């Protein structure tokens, strides 16, 4: 038995994933060290959370068909990953509230309610979403077929329930970005500060853009390719670049 054979694209894309993880870790540390405010702490934590999301990507797609034990482990990693998406979206919402209202002016009742909703979404999504192993033709394989298949494809069995649940954090994320954009456009007169804040908006917008992009290309048969994946990863690699530009004095 030689073990399961995964598509070479999954190995090649490990490199941009590692770059992305490194950049978000560096960004989180730099932002917090630059000025130890509560807002920067929230940003730093959110970037660490996103890097853990990408770390899960490093593992699942090239190990889930190794054995039934690995399949079980990677499904738990997947549970963590979908939870991290909701946590990340909530942290961006929370940071926007701090920017708009100030930490002392936060409506904590509203924060707790939104946080509870996000937690419920995360738990439900983790329960309904799971990994499956397919062949190149898209047929679901049983564990006994993993080693004998010419090629295995690890994918998430995303149900309509999961899509609806994950759309809610994305919509709230988009609303947070819009509120931030509106506030900056109306209330910030300093040109340099406005440019820095727009860099922040671009940076945090690229992350959900990448999420939606991958959801689309994975849904289109035959569109998933090395070029398509690298293009999507560019969204996530550029995100910390724009965010860091917003922090420069």
C-alpha positions as CSV (number, residue, x, y, z in Angstrom):
1,X,0.0,0.0,0.0
2,X,1.5,3.3,-1.1
3,X,-1.2,5.4,0.6
4,X,-3.6,7.9,-0.8
5,X,-2.5,10.1,-3.7
6,X,-3.5,13.7,-3.5
7,X,-3.5,16.3,-6.3
8,X,-0.1,18.0,-6.7
9,X,-1.9,21.4,-6.5
10,X,-2.5,20.8,-2.8
11,X,1.3,20.5,-2.1
12,X,2.2,23.5,-4.3
13,X,-0.2,25.8,-2.5
14,X,1.4,25.0,0.9
15,X,4.0,27.7,0.0
16,X,1.6,30.7,-0.3
17,X,-0.3,29.4,2.8
18,X,3.0,29.5,4.8
19,X,3.7,33.0,3.5
20,X,0.2,34.1,4.5
21,X,0.5,32.6,8.0
22,X,3.9,34.3,8.6
23,X,2.6,37.7,7.4
24,X,-0.5,37.6,9.7
25,X,1.6,36.6,12.7
26,X,4.1,39.3,12.0
27,X,1.3,41.8,11.5
28,X,-0.4,40.9,14.7
29,X,2.8,41.2,16.8
30,X,3.8,44.5,15.1
31,X,0.4,46.1,15.5
32,X,0.1,45.3,19.2
33,X,3.7,46.3,20.0
34,X,3.3,49.5,18.0
35,X,0.7,50.8,20.4
36,X,-0.8,48.6,23.2
37,X,-4.4,49.8,23.0
38,X,-7.5,47.6,23.3
39,X,-8.3,48.2,19.6
40,X,-4.8,47.0,18.6
41,X,-5.2,44.0,20.9
42,X,-8.5,43.0,19.2
43,X,-6.8,43.4,15.8
44,X,-3.8,41.3,16.8
45,X,-6.0,38.5,18.2
46,X,-8.2,38.6,15.0
47,X,-5.0,38.2,12.8
48,X,-3.8,35.3,15.0
49,X,-7.2,33.7,14.7
50,X,-7.1,34.0,10.9
51,X,-3.6,32.5,10.8
52,X,-4.9,29.4,12.7
53,X,-7.6,29.1,10.1
54,X,-4.9,28.9,7.4
55,X,-2.9,26.5,9.5
56,X,-5.9,24.1,9.3
57,X,-5.7,24.4,5.5
58,X,-2.1,23.3,5.6
59,X,-3.1,20.0,7.1
60,X,-6.5,18.8,6.1
61,X,-6.3,18.7,2.3
62,X,-3.2,16.4,2.3
63,X,-3.8,14.1,5.2
64,X,-7.6,13.3,5.6
65,X,-7.4,10.2,3.4
66,X,-4.3,8.8,5.0
67,X,-6.3,6.7,7.4
68,X,-9.6,6.7,9.3
69,X,-7.8,8.1,12.3
70,X,-6.5,11.0,10.2
71,X,-10.0,11.5,8.7
72,X,-11.4,11.8,12.2
73,X,-8.6,14.2,13.3
74,X,-9.0,16.4,10.2
75,X,-12.8,16.6,10.7
76,X,-12.2,18.0,14.2
77,X,-9.7,20.4,12.6
78,X,-12.4,21.4,10.2
79,X,-14.8,22.0,13.1
80,X,-12.3,24.3,14.5
81,X,-11.8,26.1,11.2
82,X,-15.4,26.9,10.6
83,X,-15.6,28.1,14.2
84,X,-12.6,30.4,13.6
85,X,-14.3,32.0,10.7
86,X,-17.2,33.1,12.9
87,X,-14.8,34.2,15.7
88,X,-12.8,36.3,13.2
89,X,-15.9,38.0,11.8
90,X,-17.0,38.8,15.3
91,X,-13.7,40.3,16.2
92,X,-13.8,42.6,13.1
93,X,-17.3,43.7,14.1
94,X,-16.1,44.3,17.6
95,X,-13.1,46.3,16.4
96,X,-15.3,48.5,14.2
97,X,-17.6,49.2,17.2
98,X,-14.5,50.4,19.1
99,X,-13.4,52.6,16.2
100,X,-16.9,54.2,15.8
101,X,-18.0,54.5,19.4
102,X,-14.7,54.3,21.4
103,X,-14.1,51.5,24.0
104,X,-15.8,53.4,26.8
105,X,-18.9,54.0,24.6
106,X,-19.5,50.4,23.6
107,X,-23.0,49.0,24.0
108,X,-22.0,45.8,25.9
109,X,-25.5,44.3,25.8
110,X,-25.5,44.5,22.0
111,X,-21.9,43.1,21.9
112,X,-22.9,40.1,24.1
113,X,-26.0,39.4,22.0
114,X,-24.1,39.5,18.7
115,X,-21.4,37.4,20.3
116,X,-23.9,34.8,21.4
117,X,-25.4,34.7,17.9
118,X,-21.9,34.1,16.4
119,X,-21.2,31.4,18.9
120,X,-24.5,29.6,18.0
121,X,-23.7,29.9,14.3
122,X,-20.1,28.6,14.9
123,X,-21.4,25.5,16.8
124,X,-24.2,24.7,14.4
125,X,-21.8,25.1,11.4
126,X,-19.2,22.8,13.0
127,X,-21.9,20.2,13.5
128,X,-23.4,20.3,10.0
129,X,-20.1,20.7,8.0
130,X,-17.8,17.8,7.4
131,X,-15.0,16.6,5.2
132,X,-15.5,14.0,2.5
133,X,-13.1,12.1,0.3
134,X,-13.9,11.9,-3.5
135,X,-12.1,10.7,-6.6
136,X,-11.4,12.9,-9.6
137,X,-14.9,12.3,-11.1
138,X,-16.5,13.5,-7.9
139,X,-17.6,10.2,-6.5
140,X,-17.5,9.8,-2.8
141,X,-15.1,7.1,-1.7
142,X,-15.3,4.7,1.2
143,X,-12.2,4.3,3.5
144,X,-11.3,1.0,1.8
145,X,-11.1,2.8,-1.6
146,X,-8.8,5.7,-0.5
147,X,-5.5,3.9,-1.2
148,X,-6.6,2.3,-4.4
149,X,-8.0,5.4,-6.1
150,X,-5.6,7.0,-8.7
151,X,-6.3,10.4,-7.0
152,X,-8.2,11.5,-3.9
153,X,-9.8,14.9,-3.4
154,X,-10.5,16.1,0.1
155,X,-13.4,18.5,0.2
156,X,-15.9,20.0,2.6
157,X,-19.5,18.7,2.3
158,X,-21.0,22.2,2.5
159,X,-24.7,21.9,3.0
160,X,-27.3,24.7,2.3
161,X,-27.6,25.1,6.1
162,X,-23.9,25.7,6.4
163,X,-24.0,28.2,3.6
164,X,-26.8,30.1,5.2
165,X,-25.1,30.1,8.6
166,X,-21.8,31.3,7.3
167,X,-23.5,34.0,5.2
168,X,-24.6,35.7,8.4
169,X,-21.1,36.4,9.8
170,X,-20.1,37.6,6.3
171,X,-23.0,40.0,6.1
172,X,-22.2,41.4,9.5
173,X,-18.6,41.6,8.5
174,X,-19.6,43.6,5.3
175,X,-21.8,45.8,7.4
176,X,-18.9,46.6,9.8
177,X,-16.7,47.6,6.8
178,X,-19.5,49.8,5.4
179,X,-19.9,51.5,8.8
180,X,-16.2,52.1,9.0
181,X,-16.1,53.4,5.4
182,X,-19.0,55.8,6.0
183,X,-17.5,57.1,9.2
184,X,-14.1,57.8,7.7
185,X,-15.7,59.5,4.6
186,X,-17.9,61.8,6.6
187,X,-15.7,62.5,9.7
188,X,-12.1,62.3,8.8
189,X,-10.7,65.5,7.1
190,X,-6.9,64.8,7.4
191,X,-5.9,63.5,4.0
192,X,-3.0,61.3,5.3
193,X,-5.2,59.8,8.0
194,X,-8.0,59.1,5.6
195,X,-5.6,57.3,3.2
196,X,-4.3,55.1,6.1
197,X,-7.9,54.3,7.2
198,X,-8.9,53.4,3.7
199,X,-5.8,51.0,3.5
200,X,-7.3,49.4,6.7
201,X,-10.6,49.0,5.0
202,X,-9.1,47.5,1.9
203,X,-7.0,45.1,4.0
204,X,-9.9,43.8,6.1
205,X,-12.1,43.6,3.0
206,X,-9.7,41.4,1.1
207,X,-10.2,38.6,3.6
208,X,-14.0,38.0,3.1
209,X,-13.4,38.6,-0.6
210,X,-11.0,35.6,-0.6
211,X,-13.6,33.5,1.2
212,X,-16.3,34.3,-1.3
213,X,-13.9,33.8,-4.2
214,X,-12.9,30.3,-3.0
215,X,-16.6,29.4,-2.4
216,X,-17.4,30.3,-6.0
217,X,-14.4,28.5,-7.7
218,X,-15.0,25.4,-5.7
219,X,-18.7,25.4,-6.8
220,X,-17.7,25.6,-10.5
221,X,-16.7,22.2,-12.0
222,X,-13.3,22.2,-13.5
223,X,-12.4,25.7,-12.5
224,X,-10.3,24.7,-9.5
225,X,-6.7,25.0,-10.7
226,X,-3.3,26.1,-9.6
227,X,-3.7,29.5,-11.2
228,X,-7.1,30.0,-9.7
229,X,-5.9,29.0,-6.2
230,X,-2.9,31.3,-6.3
231,X,-5.0,34.2,-7.5
232,X,-7.3,33.6,-4.5
233,X,-4.4,33.3,-2.1
234,X,-3.1,36.7,-3.3
235,X,-6.2,38.3,-1.7
236,X,-5.2,36.9,1.7
237,X,-1.5,37.7,1.2
238,X,-2.2,41.3,0.3
239,X,-4.6,41.8,3.2
240,X,-1.9,42.2,5.9
241,X,0.1,44.4,3.6
242,X,-2.7,47.0,3.3
243,X,-3.5,46.7,7.0
244,X,0.1,47.3,8.0
245,X,0.2,50.4,5.7
246,X,-2.7,51.7,7.7
247,X,-0.6,51.5,10.9
248,X,2.4,53.4,9.6
249,X,2.9,56.8,11.3
